[in-house]
Amino acid sequence: MSVTDGQSSGRETARPPATSAVGEAVEDRALPLLALVYGSLSLEQPLQRLAEASQGVCRLLWVLPFDRKDSRSALRLLRAEGEIRGDVVNASALSPAEAADAVHEYHPDGIACFIDETIAWTADVAQRLGLPFHSPEAADRLTDKLQQRLALTQHGLRTPAFWDADALTDDDALADVGRSAGYPVVLKPRRGTSSQDTEAIASESDLRAAVAARVPGRMLVESFIPDPTVPCTGRGSAPYVSVEVLVSAGTASVLGVTGRTPLAEPFRETGQYFPADTTAEAAEAFAEAATAAAEALGITTGVLHVEVKCTDLGPVVIEVNGRPGGGSTGDFMKRAHGIDLITLAMRVALGERIAYESLPLPSEVLFRLDIQPDARLRRITAIDGLDEVLRIPGVEQVTPDLSVGDAFSWRKGTFSRVAVVTGAAPDHDSAQRIRTEVLSTIKIEGTE
């Protein structure tokens, strides 16, 4: 692994060691101050996880932009004696201009956020403060899939055919979808994550009905991205990957390429393999597509999560996310390479110039399996086999999610899972055998 830093001639900048556990450390005023925009207890990394990632790197100024119940809970936690250290700016009743003034009082050295819904707000405030972050224009492209598709197309990157659902209000426009893409097509929210409310539309009449029922400004229609006729990933893998990209001072570094298991209907994710089961040439092509997409969107700083699918015509970018990847991506990077993506994002937000020239492939295959119920179910009535899964060699942890009696809807996307199973295997074939055994062991029943 080779790391370069503009301040240190090829070596990482030395850092003061953390002095004690979170909540007990004596605050080190020599460390820079990072304004951390925190939007939701239910969607964000745990407060302790973010505080731990900052140890020895920065002090934190917690900024709460939204007026919501779980944000008020976060505010109480942050203010509690002996809890997470750092001052708090409650910006929930402030305009971006007022929020920028309130944050400016603390003179932060950088600003960051870690969920999609806070990116645009943070970009506005960052621009007002003159701090490095995604520009407001880049933030719009990162969080609005329609604007993202337009930017990628304008820069010559391959994309599926796409339409703003608001424009499909007459017979000619609907007929154009059929002529250009055929059916089925994909209906998805312009803003959102984890395939929530994403579905296949089978016919023009179904599309007409879906468009008529839409919330204006919310939905996008896309053609299916065709699968390759010659597989680009190994047995048991889906034909798409995710690429973790660091952009620092305009320089992009690829941190890793993660493989995916086949989707559950309609578009729910079922798992990840790291590294991806693919050739070195294919991995390079995925990486090039991801970095080209970052450039097309105008990204100059930050850690990105880019999904790319292979086709007979070459890689096609599915989506670019302006924050570190979710799922087990962070755990994979830390275990395989010793890289904490949250810490890395904090460092580049504070202006450090970091570039990774190369990262070796790990000696084991790390995996995560999201156990998804049948899409037809509406309520879970039985879950069996989770305890037995823990006895399968290679499985390290089973984390339950949905429980017996819970309502279920595929519209929650990947979040509709019953459990998450994680572990490690010596190679991809072994990881695939473990997946097959896990899926045959867990039994889910429910009512339709």
Legacy VTK file of the C-alpha trace (Angstrom):
# vtk DataFile Version 3.0
C-alpha trace
ASCII
DATASET POLYDATA
POINTS 448 float
0.000 0.000 0.000
1.350 3.428 -0.857
-0.088 6.598 0.618
0.901 10.125 -0.279
0.054 13.292 1.621
0.868 16.725 0.290
2.107 17.747 3.718
4.428 14.844 4.383
6.348 13.748 1.281
4.786 10.352 0.789
3.932 9.469 4.399
0.757 9.979 6.370
0.772 12.959 8.704
1.631 11.993 12.278
-1.343 12.226 14.641
-1.585 12.833 18.379
-2.755 9.613 20.045
-6.221 9.408 21.595
-5.772 9.861 25.331
-8.744 7.833 26.632
-12.165 6.376 25.853
-14.972 8.377 24.209
-16.569 10.727 26.724
-13.496 10.700 29.004
-10.760 12.242 26.886
-9.294 15.583 27.852
-10.108 17.794 24.877
-7.035 18.494 22.800
-7.321 22.053 21.536
-4.414 21.420 19.152
-6.691 19.285 16.993
-8.719 20.921 14.207
-12.480 21.383 14.647
-14.852 19.533 12.318
-18.495 20.576 11.998
-20.314 17.244 11.742
-23.842 17.533 10.341
-25.950 14.831 12.000
-29.407 14.243 10.562
-30.979 11.136 12.059
-30.407 8.653 14.882
-32.138 5.962 12.822
-30.107 6.449 9.620
-26.710 7.663 10.804
-23.770 5.801 12.212
-24.079 5.547 16.027
-22.948 8.676 17.853
-20.205 6.728 19.626
-18.942 5.337 16.308
-18.526 8.830 14.860
-16.867 10.108 18.013
-14.441 7.174 18.010
-13.584 7.794 14.348
-12.555 11.343 15.251
-10.140 10.315 18.019
-6.691 11.764 17.407
-7.951 13.431 14.213
-10.254 16.276 15.210
-12.631 17.775 17.722
-16.295 17.647 16.774
-18.914 20.368 16.562
-22.247 18.554 16.229
-24.700 20.335 13.911
-28.346 19.194 13.873
-30.156 20.544 10.788
-33.633 18.981 11.055
-36.542 19.295 13.476
-37.556 15.682 14.005
-38.110 13.392 16.957
-34.943 11.350 16.604
-32.852 14.493 16.112
-34.223 15.835 19.394
-33.230 12.516 20.984
-29.743 12.948 19.558
-29.616 16.460 20.969
-30.442 15.148 24.440
-27.748 12.478 24.157
-25.163 14.949 22.955
-25.880 17.325 25.808
-25.907 14.622 28.488
-23.187 14.724 31.131
-20.421 12.234 30.326
-21.807 11.377 26.868
-20.395 12.384 23.478
-18.000 15.329 23.750
-18.267 18.496 21.684
-20.458 21.555 21.362
-23.853 21.351 19.665
-25.494 23.725 17.193
-29.228 23.097 16.956
-29.910 24.462 13.480
-33.346 22.850 13.109
-35.152 26.217 13.159
-32.520 28.099 11.165
-32.190 28.886 7.468
-28.922 27.778 5.840
-27.655 31.361 6.084
-28.501 31.536 9.783
-27.015 28.094 10.347
-23.798 29.178 8.650
-23.605 32.203 10.947
-24.172 29.999 14.011
-21.524 27.480 12.930
-19.083 30.253 12.008
-19.035 31.370 15.657
-17.015 28.229 16.437
-14.531 28.754 13.548
-14.526 25.155 12.251
-11.712 23.941 10.030
-13.964 21.612 7.992
-17.474 20.252 7.605
-18.801 16.768 6.836
-21.957 14.660 6.754
-22.577 10.956 6.261
-26.118 10.425 4.932
-27.644 11.421 1.595
-30.419 13.610 2.962
-27.990 16.027 4.634
-25.668 16.465 1.633
-27.487 19.388 -0.047
-27.971 21.257 3.250
-24.314 20.753 4.172
-23.177 21.907 0.728
-25.130 25.160 1.117
-23.654 25.849 4.552
-20.137 24.821 3.461
-20.217 27.230 0.537
-21.280 30.084 2.819
-18.426 29.250 5.194
-15.827 28.714 2.465
-15.108 25.173 3.657
-14.178 22.265 1.352
-17.193 20.088 0.506
-19.303 19.177 -2.518
-20.459 22.316 -4.306
-24.240 22.910 -4.202
-24.376 21.907 -7.876
-22.437 18.697 -7.253
-24.591 17.976 -4.200
-27.707 18.240 -6.372
-26.224 15.760 -8.854
-25.337 13.368 -6.029
-28.806 13.382 -4.465
-31.120 13.755 -7.475
-30.860 10.766 -9.814
-32.336 12.727 -12.729
-29.687 15.455 -12.459
-27.047 12.762 -12.028
-28.116 10.978 -15.213
-28.083 14.266 -17.137
-24.548 15.085 -15.945
-23.201 11.621 -16.757
-24.734 11.724 -20.230
-23.364 15.197 -20.926
-19.872 13.896 -20.143
-20.193 10.956 -22.516
-20.650 8.203 -19.951
-22.982 5.298 -20.678
-26.336 5.438 -18.895
-29.681 3.703 -19.354
-32.365 5.642 -21.187
-34.201 7.796 -18.649
-37.195 10.105 -18.310
-38.503 12.492 -15.692
-41.830 10.888 -14.711
-43.392 14.367 -14.656
-42.809 14.620 -18.410
-44.720 11.397 -19.190
-48.169 12.946 -19.180
-49.352 12.428 -22.750
-49.642 9.521 -25.188
-46.662 10.553 -27.318
-44.321 10.712 -24.313
-45.481 7.332 -23.028
-45.113 5.801 -26.491
-41.532 7.102 -26.638
-40.663 5.062 -23.554
-41.835 1.882 -25.269
-40.014 2.686 -28.510
-36.753 3.640 -26.777
-36.577 1.142 -23.943
-39.236 -1.521 -24.318
-40.795 -3.077 -21.242
-40.302 -3.641 -18.404
-38.843 -0.307 -17.263
-37.755 0.790 -13.786
-39.661 3.357 -11.729
-37.611 4.806 -8.864
-37.509 7.879 -6.629
-35.233 10.661 -7.813
-34.038 11.034 -4.215
-33.662 8.038 -1.915
-31.492 5.081 -0.966
-31.467 1.298 -0.651
-33.911 0.698 -3.540
-36.878 1.944 -1.533
-40.054 2.296 -3.665
-38.143 1.036 -6.719
-40.164 -1.305 -8.934
-40.415 -2.801 -12.409
-43.203 -1.520 -14.661
-44.356 -4.187 -17.106
-46.446 -2.293 -19.680
-47.478 1.096 -21.002
-50.810 0.882 -19.196
-49.032 0.159 -15.912
-46.677 3.076 -16.498
-49.622 5.353 -17.273
-51.233 4.393 -13.974
-48.008 4.814 -12.020
-47.351 8.241 -13.519
-50.911 9.340 -12.776
-50.441 8.355 -9.110
-46.985 9.937 -8.722
-46.020 12.731 -6.373
-44.832 15.564 -8.674
-41.058 15.990 -8.742
-40.386 12.638 -7.074
-40.014 9.846 -9.648
-37.688 8.826 -12.467
-38.214 6.200 -15.187
-35.256 4.232 -16.573
-34.689 1.419 -19.018
-33.241 -1.810 -17.663
-29.456 -2.029 -17.922
-28.941 -5.283 -19.859
-26.958 -8.124 -18.336
-23.791 -9.111 -20.198
-23.980 -12.157 -22.450
-20.606 -13.281 -21.073
-20.477 -13.131 -17.239
-18.069 -10.582 -15.787
-18.334 -11.841 -12.208
-18.114 -15.292 -10.668
-20.781 -17.864 -9.920
-23.266 -16.610 -7.340
-22.418 -12.947 -7.981
-24.606 -10.306 -9.596
-23.263 -8.517 -12.716
-22.621 -5.287 -10.813
-20.214 -4.045 -8.159
-19.659 -1.099 -5.874
-16.478 0.956 -5.987
-15.228 3.002 -3.035
-13.529 6.163 -4.254
-11.561 8.776 -2.317
-11.334 12.228 -3.901
-8.837 14.559 -2.260
-7.990 17.954 -3.751
-9.386 16.721 -7.069
-7.323 13.501 -7.129
-9.305 10.240 -7.153
-8.074 7.013 -5.536
-9.890 3.678 -5.738
-10.040 1.965 -2.336
-11.740 -1.264 -3.365
-14.230 -3.063 -5.601
-16.962 -5.014 -3.811
-19.029 -7.739 -5.461
-22.764 -8.227 -4.963
-25.040 -11.234 -4.719
-28.139 -11.429 -6.982
-30.982 -9.040 -6.160
-34.225 -10.138 -4.530
-37.376 -8.925 -6.257
-37.923 -6.248 -7.173
-34.508 -4.610 -6.515
-33.521 -5.485 -2.947
-29.846 -6.124 -2.180
-28.987 -9.514 -0.717
-25.285 -9.327 0.036
-21.698 -8.299 -0.658
-18.324 -9.981 -1.259
-14.997 -8.229 -0.784
-13.053 -8.301 -2.945
-15.334 -8.756 -5.946
-15.104 -12.083 -7.755
-13.895 -10.700 -11.069
-10.773 -10.390 -13.193
-8.145 -7.717 -12.681
-9.072 -6.259 -16.080
-12.770 -6.039 -15.193
-11.977 -4.507 -11.794
-9.866 -1.865 -13.534
-12.707 -1.075 -15.934
-15.135 -0.705 -13.014
-12.686 1.593 -11.248
-12.179 3.753 -14.333
-15.945 4.136 -14.782
-16.352 5.142 -11.137
-13.617 7.771 -11.199
-14.900 9.137 -14.527
-18.351 9.481 -12.963
-16.907 11.398 -10.013
-15.228 13.805 -12.419
-18.424 14.180 -14.466
-20.382 15.166 -11.362
-17.794 17.755 -10.370
-16.595 16.024 -7.201
-13.365 17.491 -5.808
-13.350 16.118 -2.259
-14.914 13.335 -0.224
-15.397 9.561 -0.018
-17.835 8.176 -2.608
-19.740 4.934 -3.065
-20.289 4.181 -6.771
-22.338 1.301 -8.180
-21.342 0.062 -11.633
-22.824 -2.681 -13.843
-21.018 -4.512 -16.609
-22.655 -4.875 -20.027
-21.518 -6.055 -23.444
-20.784 -2.421 -24.338
-18.748 -1.753 -21.218
-19.388 -0.585 -17.650
-22.513 1.490 -16.930
-22.729 3.633 -13.801
-25.862 2.777 -11.843
-25.488 5.409 -9.139
-22.973 7.676 -7.405
-23.428 8.337 -3.687
-21.661 11.255 -2.052
-20.724 9.481 1.184
-19.002 6.253 2.315
-20.807 3.049 1.409
-23.292 1.464 3.763
-23.847 -2.165 4.623
-20.560 -3.810 5.598
-18.424 -1.695 3.268
-16.733 0.159 6.104
-16.024 -3.075 7.982
-14.542 -4.619 4.826
-12.188 -1.664 4.268
-11.067 -1.599 7.885
-10.461 -5.341 8.120
-8.786 -5.718 4.727
-6.750 -2.517 4.561
-6.863 -0.876 7.983
-8.750 2.060 6.454
-11.553 3.632 8.485
-13.734 5.300 5.844
-15.342 7.660 8.367
-11.962 8.786 9.679
-10.698 9.139 6.104
-13.690 11.313 5.160
-13.083 13.481 8.224
-9.449 13.954 7.300
-10.115 15.068 3.724
-12.928 17.332 4.983
-10.293 19.059 7.101
-8.180 19.707 4.019
-5.663 16.870 4.152
-4.356 15.795 0.763
-4.365 11.997 0.636
-3.867 9.645 -2.307
-3.616 5.860 -2.418
-1.479 4.610 -5.284
-2.370 0.936 -4.819
-3.979 -1.398 -2.330
-3.289 -5.149 -2.293
-6.088 -7.703 -2.507
-6.943 -9.165 0.921
-5.964 -12.747 1.709
-9.550 -13.760 2.538
-13.018 -13.124 1.129
-15.234 -11.113 3.463
-18.970 -11.469 3.021
-22.277 -10.035 4.146
-25.644 -11.667 3.436
-28.900 -9.708 3.775
-31.647 -12.277 4.307
-34.716 -11.031 2.434
-38.274 -12.435 2.722
-40.404 -13.242 -0.320
-41.684 -9.996 -1.845
-45.287 -11.266 -1.677
-45.339 -11.394 2.136
-47.024 -8.717 4.217
-46.339 -9.971 7.757
-43.654 -12.280 9.174
-45.081 -15.265 11.079
-42.003 -17.486 11.580
-38.198 -17.250 11.329
-36.200 -20.426 11.884
-32.536 -21.331 11.577
-30.724 -18.186 12.768
-29.077 -20.028 15.667
-28.036 -22.888 13.390
-26.417 -20.440 10.950
-23.973 -19.380 13.664
-22.590 -22.933 13.641
-21.707 -22.829 9.934
-17.896 -22.576 9.536
-16.991 -19.114 8.287
-20.033 -17.354 9.733
-18.927 -14.896 12.406
-22.051 -12.928 13.283
-25.834 -13.055 12.786
-27.719 -9.812 13.434
-31.527 -10.132 13.496
-33.591 -7.308 11.998
-37.278 -8.017 11.337
-38.982 -10.180 13.982
-41.940 -12.545 14.069
-45.112 -10.483 13.984
-43.557 -7.539 12.138
-45.240 -6.067 9.086
-43.196 -6.432 5.897
-43.097 -4.503 2.624
-40.684 -4.799 -0.278
-41.072 -1.009 -0.668
-38.562 -0.569 2.148
-35.945 -1.930 -0.226
-32.866 -3.483 1.293
-34.079 -2.454 4.769
-36.793 -5.153 4.523
-34.323 -7.854 5.603
-34.893 -10.408 8.351
-31.219 -10.661 9.346
-27.647 -9.865 8.340
-25.048 -12.656 8.291
-21.353 -11.741 8.124
-18.127 -13.695 8.042
-15.053 -14.665 6.062
-13.974 -17.455 3.737
-10.612 -18.488 2.230
-11.821 -17.934 -1.362
-14.886 -17.059 -3.447
-15.956 -20.655 -4.007
-16.001 -21.217 -0.253
-17.927 -17.985 0.286
-20.507 -19.120 -2.254
-20.867 -22.496 -0.515
-21.421 -20.719 2.792
-24.087 -18.509 1.209
-25.897 -21.545 -0.184
-25.857 -23.241 3.232
-27.056 -20.096 5.014
-29.977 -19.632 2.631
-31.001 -23.271 2.943
-30.845 -23.101 6.751
-32.943 -19.975 7.350
-36.683 -20.473 6.827
-39.068 -17.501 6.693
-42.838 -17.765 6.711
-45.469 -15.085 6.488
-48.882 -14.031 5.332
-49.599 -12.457 1.972
LINES 1 449
448 0 1 2 3 4 5 6 7 8 9 10 11 12 13 14 15 16 17 18 19 20 21 22 23 24 25 26 27 28 29 30 31 32 33 34 35 36 37 38 39 40 41 42 43 44 45 46 47 48 49 50 51 52 53 54 55 56 57 58 59 60 61 62 63 64 65 66 67 68 69 70 71 72 73 74 75 76 77 78 79 80 81 82 83 84 85 86 87 88 89 90 91 92 93 94 95 96 97 98 99 100 101 102 103 104 105 106 107 108 109 110 111 112 113 114 115 116 117 118 119 120 121 122 123 124 125 126 127 128 129 130 131 132 133 134 135 136 137 138 139 140 141 142 143 144 145 146 147 148 149 150 151 152 153 154 155 156 157 158 159 160 161 162 163 164 165 166 167 168 169 170 171 172 173 174 175 176 177 178 179 180 181 182 183 184 185 186 187 188 189 190 191 192 193 194 195 196 197 198 199 200 201 202 203 204 205 206 207 208 209 210 211 212 213 214 215 216 217 218 219 220 221 222 223 224 225 226 227 228 229 230 231 232 233 234 235 236 237 238 239 240 241 242 243 244 245 246 247 248 249 250 251 252 253 254 255 256 257 258 259 260 261 262 263 264 265 266 267 268 269 270 271 272 273 274 275 276 277 278 279 280 281 282 283 284 285 286 287 288 289 290 291 292 293 294 295 296 297 298 299 300 301 302 303 304 305 306 307 308 309 310 311 312 313 314 315 316 317 318 319 320 321 322 323 324 325 326 327 328 329 330 331 332 333 334 335 336 337 338 339 340 341 342 343 344 345 346 347 348 349 350 351 352 353 354 355 356 357 358 359 360 361 362 363 364 365 366 367 368 369 370 371 372 373 374 375 376 377 378 379 380 381 382 383 384 385 386 387 388 389 390 391 392 393 394 395 396 397 398 399 400 401 402 403 404 405 406 407 408 409 410 411 412 413 414 415 416 417 418 419 420 421 422 423 424 425 426 427 428 429 430 431 432 433 434 435 436 437 438 439 440 441 442 443 444 445 446 447
